[in-house]
Amino acid sequence: MNTKLEKKENNLEKSFLSIFITTFTTIFIAELGDKTQIATLMLSAESGKPIIVFLGSSLALISSSVVGVLIGKWLSKKISPNKFSLITGTLMIIISVFLAFDIFKNYL
């Protein structure tokens, strides 16, 4: 009986750790060098108050993440994972095509 409980706890810990590491890594890499980081850098340099800028930017990122998590939770109840992947993949392709068109339009 203990081995079943231990396996269940190990799977739960691995699942938590796996999801946490994947989420952290994805968001950290996505945020590196983007306009949010540049804006934070500029605000910190201009104000000379890096702690206040850090607190404000952290609260903003947490708030926007909460919105994303809540919408994701709501969508997961309305749409199957396969359909959601198809929709988001299609949306990413459409956005990429528009961005590529905009770039090439400037060179023509």
Helices and strands as residue ranges (DSSP letters): H 2-31, H 35-47, H 50-78, H 81-107
